[in-house]
Amino acid sequence: MTKFTFRDRLTQEHPECVDPTVAGGCYGCPFSWGYEERPPAICNEETLANCEDCWDRECPKPLSCRDRLKKEHPENINLEFFGGCLSCPDEYGYISEDKVRCDGLLRRPCQETCTACWDQPAKSV
């Protein structure tokens, strides 16, 4: 099984920010994207010597929107709601508006669509 790296995560979330012409092949660093709480020990911001190695480290899989809601607002988890969660992940700031998969008005049966939204990776904190 291949490891999931910080580079993989940035590629999924912000493909436009992966660029082989910049240090490490990605804009910023995992820390600046909120993927880590502090820069790792291998970080050398002065020389940028270890950026590629830093981006290629194993990254924990991001929480799904549903798991983040369970952690931050457990009272809003209920199987009677569309997708099993109150409201839309966009309203909690868990996904960007372009990732919302419905019109948000629940005018059509969208249980399947809501579930797909809640199961996608949440934005970094």
C-alpha positions in Angstrom: 0.0 0.0 0.0 1.4 3.4 -0.9 1.7 6.0 1.7 -0.4 9.1 1.6 1.9 12.2 1.7 1.5 15.9 2.5 2.1 16.4 -1.3 -0.8 14.0 -2.0 -3.1 16.0 0.3 -2.2 19.3 -1.3 -2.7 17.8 -4.7 -6.2 16.7 -3.7 -7.2 19.9 -2.0 -5.3 22.6 -4.1 -3.9 21.1 -7.3 -3.1 24.5 -8.6 -0.5 24.9 -5.7 1.6 21.9 -6.8 4.3 23.3 -9.0 7.6 21.6 -9.8 9.3 25.0 -10.3 9.0 26.0 -6.6 11.0 24.7 -3.7 9.8 21.2 -2.8 7.4 21.2 -5.7 4.6 22.8 -3.7 3.7 26.3 -2.6 4.2 27.0 1.1 4.8 24.1 3.5 2.5 21.6 5.2 2.6 23.8 8.3 1.5 26.9 6.4 -1.5 24.9 5.0 -2.6 23.9 8.5 -1.7 20.2 8.0 0.6 20.3 11.0 0.6 22.2 14.3 4.3 23.3 13.9 7.0 23.0 11.4 8.8 19.6 11.5 12.3 19.1 12.8 13.7 18.7 9.2 12.4 22.2 8.3 15.1 24.7 7.2 13.2 27.9 6.2 16.5 29.7 5.4 17.9 27.3 2.8 14.7 25.4 1.8 17.0 22.4 1.5 14.6 19.8 2.8 11.3 21.0 1.3 10.9 18.0 -1.1 11.6 15.5 1.8 9.1 17.4 4.0 6.3 17.3 1.4 7.0 13.6 0.8 6.5 12.6 4.4 3.5 10.5 5.4 0.5 12.5 6.2 -2.4 11.4 8.3 -5.6 11.1 6.3 -7.7 14.3 6.8 -10.9 13.9 8.8 -14.1 13.6 6.8 -16.6 16.4 7.3 -18.8 13.9 9.2 -16.0 13.0 11.6 -15.0 16.6 12.1 -18.7 17.4 13.0 -18.8 14.4 15.4 -15.7 15.8 17.1 -16.7 19.5 17.2 -20.5 19.4 17.3 -21.7 15.8 18.3 -25.2 17.2 19.1 -25.6 17.8 15.3 -25.3 14.1 14.3 -28.7 12.5 13.8 -29.6 9.8 11.4 -33.0 11.5 10.8 -31.2 14.4 9.0 -30.2 14.2 5.4 -26.8 12.6 5.3 -27.0 12.0 9.0 -25.8 15.5 9.9 -27.5 18.8 10.6 -27.3 21.3 7.7 -24.4 21.3 5.2 -20.6 21.0 5.6 -20.3 24.4 3.9 -22.2 26.1 6.7 -19.6 24.9 9.2 -16.7 26.0 7.0 -15.6 22.4 6.4 -15.6 22.5 2.6 -15.3 25.3 0.1 -18.5 26.4 -1.7 -17.3 24.9 -4.9 -17.3 21.4 -3.3 -21.0 21.6 -2.3 -22.9 19.0 -4.4 -26.5 20.3 -4.3 -28.4 23.6 -4.5 -28.5 23.6 -0.7 -32.3 24.0 -0.7 -33.2 20.3 -0.3 -35.7 20.6 -3.1 -35.0 17.2 -4.4 -34.3 13.9 -2.6 -30.7 14.5 -1.8 -29.9 11.9 0.9 -27.3 10.4 -1.4 -25.8 13.8 -2.3 -25.7 14.9 1.4 -24.0 11.7 2.4 -21.4 12.2 -0.3 -20.7 15.8 0.9 -20.4 14.8 4.6 -18.1 11.9 3.6 -15.6 14.1 1.7 -12.4 15.3 3.4 -12.9 18.4 5.6 -10.7 21.5 5.1 -7.8 21.9 7.5 -8.5 23.6 10.8 
